[in-house]
Amino acid sequence: MASSATNQHIDYLSQLLLSSDRSQAFPASELDTCLSLAHKNHVIVRWLQVLPHTSFGQDEKVSEWAEAALTEEQARIAHALPFLEEICNGFNSQGLDITVIKSLDHWPDLGSDLDLYSNAQPKDVIRIMRDRFKAEVAERSWGDRLAGKWNFNIPELPESVEIHVGRLGQTGEHVDWADGIPRRAVEVQRAQYRFRVASPEDRLMISTLQRMYRHFYFRLCDIVDSAQLLESGIVDFTRLIALSESPGIWKGVATYLVLVSDYVKRFRGTEVPLPSSVRAAATFGGEKLTFSKDFLRVPILPESVSLYATELSTLARQGEFKETFRLSLLPYLAVAAAVGQKLTGSDKGIW
């Protein structure tokens, strides 16, 4: 069993994936720990594709090990993609929208489950998943119910299918912005399959909600994915500001982008270029990121709490009282989850 990952392990993976430096040596005895860390951070394929181009990776035993691990992970992905395409086709054939979110952002890696968003009615989502795919609806937690999401287990598909229906956000507080995601979606090809995925601006907002307002940690894939997206030049910052200001998360988005840029600079020496308006709106920077329990951690007090307060006050100011009430339940949900974790060792059924 792999030992717990350390700063040394995350720095090694970050250096390989964020810079052109291929000179790093690493003990072969640590490979299994790195593999576990890469898997949790959804960068396993990208790491194993780079590894053979390092002097360390050219060692015969290391090369054979990497090839076997890469083959296994690519087989998992190749098995999941046709299921994902068929799910999308199933909705489209019924005249219902469906957009892939998060899961394909990591390509050529793939998330540990398959995430989608739809504006369809919940009863139609459940009907299609049950009738067409023989899916079982997983038990829903309090958080799932508030967030408006359902998880499905499909026979012969190891990955869970998570569908967000009509809402986004930890408590499902974002309805108007979420409603436009299918309309703004763009088409991409992954292997021989084609999908509708969230627009670049929506991708960054979804990542922000997940990292800055829910989990309070980054996976390394978030850094790598977002840096590539920003450097591609396809992000419309005027649109991004407009989309994120209305639901009250622009400061969170700006902070997320600065954290990405600052982390890249640590390993590349140069930051990801950002408009001055982004840094002006950010509430803290990369110096606040720490590594613990296999992920890059974002400080909760007072930094993330202030972002939550801004989101809450914006919704209240706009007269969105139902959404404000939903979001106001988040601290109680978090406390319940923490208590459940302490008493039973699990927050299952709550978070």
C-alpha positions in Angstrom: 0.0 0.0 0.0 1.3 3.4 -1.0 2.4 5.8 1.8 0.9 9.2 2.2 2.1 11.7 -0.4 4.2 14.6 0.7 5.2 18.1 -0.7 8.0 16.3 -2.5 5.5 14.1 -4.4 3.2 17.0 -5.4 6.2 19.2 -6.4 7.6 16.4 -8.6 4.3 16.0 -10.5 3.8 19.7 -10.7 7.2 20.3 -12.1 6.8 17.7 -14.8 3.3 18.9 -15.8 3.7 22.6 -15.6 7.2 23.2 -16.9 9.5 21.9 -19.7 12.0 20.7 -17.2 12.5 17.0 -17.6 15.6 16.6 -15.5 14.0 15.6 -12.2 15.2 12.3 -10.7 12.9 10.4 -8.3 13.3 7.2 -6.3 11.7 4.3 -8.0 10.5 3.2 -4.6 8.2 6.3 -4.6 6.4 5.5 -7.9 3.4 3.8 -6.4 2.9 6.8 -4.1 3.1 9.1 -7.1 0.7 6.9 -9.0 -1.9 7.1 -6.2 -1.5 10.8 -6.0 -1.7 11.3 -9.7 -4.9 9.2 -9.7 -6.6 11.3 -7.0 -5.6 14.5 -8.8 -6.7 13.2 -12.3 -3.4 13.7 -14.0 -2.3 10.0 -14.2 -2.3 9.8 -18.1 -0.6 13.1 -18.5 2.1 12.2 -16.0 2.7 8.8 -17.4 2.9 10.2 -21.0 5.6 12.6 -19.8 7.6 10.2 -17.6 9.3 8.3 -20.5 10.8 11.6 -21.7 12.7 12.0 -18.5 16.1 10.4 -17.8 14.5 8.7 -14.8 11.7 7.3 -16.9 14.1 5.8 -19.5 15.2 3.2 -17.0 13.9 -0.1 -18.3 12.0 -1.2 -15.2 10.5 2.3 -14.7 9.5 2.3 -18.4 7.8 -1.0 -18.2 6.0 0.0 -15.0 4.8 3.2 -16.5 3.6 1.5 -19.7 1.5 -1.0 -17.7 0.0 1.7 -15.5 -0.8 3.9 -18.5 -2.4 1.0 -20.4 -4.6 0.2 -17.5 -5.8 3.8 -17.1 -6.4 4.3 -20.8 -8.5 1.1 -20.9 -10.7 2.5 -18.1 -11.2 5.7 -20.1 -11.8 3.9 -23.4 -14.5 1.8 -21.6 -16.2 4.9 -20.1 -16.4 7.2 -23.2 -18.9 5.2 -25.2 -21.2 5.1 -22.2 -20.9 8.8 -21.9 -21.7 9.4 -25.6 -24.7 7.0 -25.4 -26.1 8.9 -22.4 -25.8 12.2 -24.3 -27.4 10.6 -27.4 -30.2 9.2 -25.2 -31.2 12.7 -24.0 -30.8 14.2 -27.4 -33.1 11.6 -29.0 -35.8 12.7 -26.6 -35.3 16.4 -27.4 -33.7 17.1 -24.0 -30.5 19.0 -23.5 -27.5 17.5 -21.8 -24.0 19.0 -21.3 -20.9 17.3 -20.1 -19.3 19.2 -17.2 -16.0 18.7 -15.4 -15.3 15.1 -16.5 -13.8 15.9 -19.9 -12.0 19.0 -18.7 -9.0 16.9 -17.8 -8.5 15.2 -21.2 -6.6 13.0 -21.9 -7.4 12.2 -18.3 -10.9 11.5 -17.2 -12.6 12.2 -13.9 -13.5 9.4 -11.4 -17.2 9.8 -12.3 -19.2 11.2 -15.2 -20.7 14.6 -14.6 -23.5 16.2 -16.7 -25.9 19.1 -16.5 -29.4 19.2 -17.9 -32.4 21.6 -17.8 -34.8 18.6 -18.2 -37.3 17.8 -15.6 -36.0 15.4 -12.9 -38.7 12.9 -13.7 -37.5 12.8 -17.4 -33.9 12.5 -16.3 -34.7 9.5 -14.1 -37.0 7.9 -16.7 -34.3 8.0 -19.4 -31.6 6.7 -17.1 -33.8 3.9 -15.9 -35.5 2.9 -19.1 -32.6 3.3 -21.5 -29.6 2.4 -19.4 -31.1 0.2 -16.6 -29.6 2.6 -14.2 -30.2 2.5 -10.4 -30.7 5.8 -8.6 -28.1 6.1 -5.8 -29.3 7.2 -2.4 -29.3 11.0 -2.2 -27.7 12.9 0.6 -29.1 16.2 2.1 -26.5 18.0 0.0 -27.5 16.2 -3.2 -31.2 17.2 -2.7 -30.3 20.8 -2.1 -27.9 20.9 -5.1 -30.5 19.3 -7.4 -28.3 16.4 -8.4 -28.8 12.7 -8.9 -26.2 9.9 -9.0 -26.9 6.8 -11.2 -25.2 3.4 -11.3 -25.2 1.8 -14.7 -24.5 -2.0 -15.1 -21.0 -2.6 -16.4 -19.9 1.0 -15.9 -17.6 1.3 -12.8 -18.0 5.1 -12.8 -21.0 6.8 -11.2 -23.0 9.1 -13.5 -23.8 12.4 -11.7 -26.4 14.6 -13.3 -27.1 18.1 -12.1 -30.7 19.1 -12.9 -31.6 22.8 -13.4 -29.3 24.0 -10.6 -25.6 24.4 -9.8 -23.8 25.3 -6.6 -23.4 23.5 -3.3 -27.0 24.2 -2.3 -28.4 24.6 -5.8 -28.5 28.3 -5.5 -27.6 29.1 -9.1 -30.5 28.7 -11.4 -30.5 31.6 -14.0 -26.8 31.2 -14.8 -27.0 27.4 -14.9 -30.0 27.7 -17.2 -27.8 29.1 -20.0 -25.1 26.5 -19.8 -26.6 24.3 -22.6 -27.1 27.3 -24.8 -23.4 28.4 -24.4 -22.0 24.9 -24.7 -19.4 24.0 -27.4 -18.7 20.8 -29.2 -15.5 18.8 -28.7 -14.1 15.5 -29.9 -12.5 13.1 -27.5 -11.1 10.0 -29.2 -13.7 9.1 -31.8 -16.6 10.6 -29.8 -18.2 14.0 -29.9 -19.7 15.8 -26.9 -21.3 19.1 -25.9 -19.3 20.5 -23.1 -19.5 23.7 -21.0 -18.1 26.9 -22.6 -14.7 28.0 -21.4 -16.2 30.7 -19.2 -18.7 28.3 -17.7 -15.9 25.8 -17.1 -14.0 28.2 -15.0 -17.1 29.2 -13.0 -18.0 25.6 -12.3 -14.4 24.9 -11.2 -14.5 27.9 -9.0 -17.8 26.8 -7.3 -16.3 23.3 -6.7 -13.0 24.4 -5.4 -13.6 27.8 -3.7 -17.1 27.4 -2.4 -17.5 23.6 -1.7 -14.4 21.5 -1.3 -11.8 24.2 -0.4 -9.0 22.3 -2.1 -7.6 22.1 -5.6 -6.7 18.9 -7.5 -3.5 19.3 -9.5 -5.7 18.8 -12.6 -7.6 22.0 -11.8 -4.3 23.9 -12.1 -3.2 22.2 -15.2 -6.6 22.3 -16.9 -7.3 26.0 -16.1 -3.8 27.1 -17.1 -4.1 25.4 -20.5 -7.5 27.0 -21.0 -6.3 30.5 -20.1 -3.2 30.1 -22.3 -5.3 29.0 -25.2 -6.6 32.5 -25.6 -10.2 31.4 -25.9 -11.5 32.7 -22.6 -13.7 35.8 -23.1 -13.0 37.8 -19.9 -15.7 40.4 -20.5 -18.2 37.5 -20.8 -16.7 35.8 -17.7 -17.0 38.9 -15.6 -20.6 39.5 -16.7 -21.6 35.8 -16.1 -20.0 35.6 -12.6 -20.9 39.0 -11.3 -24.7 38.3 -11.4 -24.6 35.2 -9.1 -22.1 37.0 -6.9 -19.0 34.8 -7.5 -16.8 37.1 -9.5 -14.4 37.6 -6.6 -14.2 33.8 -6.2 -13.5 33.3 -9.9 -10.8 36.0 -9.8 -9.2 34.4 -6.8 -9.3 31.0 -8.4 -7.6 32.3 -11.5 -4.9 34.1 -9.5 -4.3 30.9 -7.4 -3.8 29.0 -10.7 -1.4 31.6 -12.1 0.6 31.9 -9.0 1.0 28.1 -8.6 2.2 27.8 -12.2 4.8 30.5 -11.6 6.3 28.5 -8.8 7.3 25.8 -11.2 7.6 27.6 -14.5 9.1 30.9 -13.3 6.4 32.8 -15.3 2.8 33.3 -14.3 -0.2 32.7 -16.5 -1.1 36.1 -18.0 -4.3 37.6 -16.5 -6.0 40.9 -17.1 -5.4 43.5 -14.4 -9.1 43.4 -13.5 -8.7 39.8 -12.3 -5.9 40.4 -9.9 -7.6 43.5 -8.7 -10.7 41.5 -7.8 -8.9 38.5 -6.2 -9.0 38.4 -2.4 -5.8 36.3 -1.9 -3.1 34.6 -3.9 -1.0 31.5 -4.3 0.9 32.1 -1.1 -2.2 30.8 0.7 -2.2 27.4 -0.9 -0.8 24.5 1.2 -0.5 20.8 0.5 -2.2 18.4 2.9 -3.9 15.0 2.6 -3.1 14.6 -1.1 -4.6 18.0 -2.3 -3.7 21.6 -2.5 -5.7 23.3 0.3 -7.5 26.7 0.2 -7.8 28.5 3.6 -11.4 28.5 4.9 -11.1 31.2 7.6 -11.4 34.0 6.9 -10.7 33.9 3.1 -13.2 31.4 1.7 -15.9 32.5 4.3 -15.7 36.1 2.9 -16.3 34.8 -0.6 -19.4 32.9 0.6 -20.6 36.1 2.4 -20.3 38.0 -0.9 -22.2 35.4 -2.8 -25.0 35.3 -0.1 -25.3 39.1 0.0 -25.4 39.4 -3.8 -28.3 37.0 -4.0 -30.2 38.7 -1.2 -29.6 42.2 -2.8 -31.0 40.9 -6.1 -34.2 39.7 -4.4 -33.5 36.0 -5.0 -34.9 35.0 -1.6 -35.4 31.3 -2.3 -31.8 31.0 -3.5 -30.6 33.1 -0.6 -32.3 30.8 1.8 -30.9 27.7 0.2 -27.4 29.1 0.3 -27.9 30.2 4.0 -28.3 26.5 4.8 -24.7 25.8 3.8 -23.0 26.4 7.2 -25.5 24.1 8.9 -24.9 21.4 6.3 -21.2 21.8 6.8 -21.5 21.5 10.6 -23.7 18.4 10.2 -21.2 16.8 7.9 -18.3 17.6 10.3 -20.2 16.1 13.2 -21.2 13.1 11.2 -17.5 12.6 10.2 -16.4 12.9 13.8 -19.0 10.5 15.2 -19.1 7.9 12.5 -16.0 8.4 10.4 -18.2 9.3 7.4 -20.3 12.3 6.1 -22.3 10.0 3.9 -26.0 11.0 3.8 -25.2 14.6 4.5 -22.6 16.1 2.2 
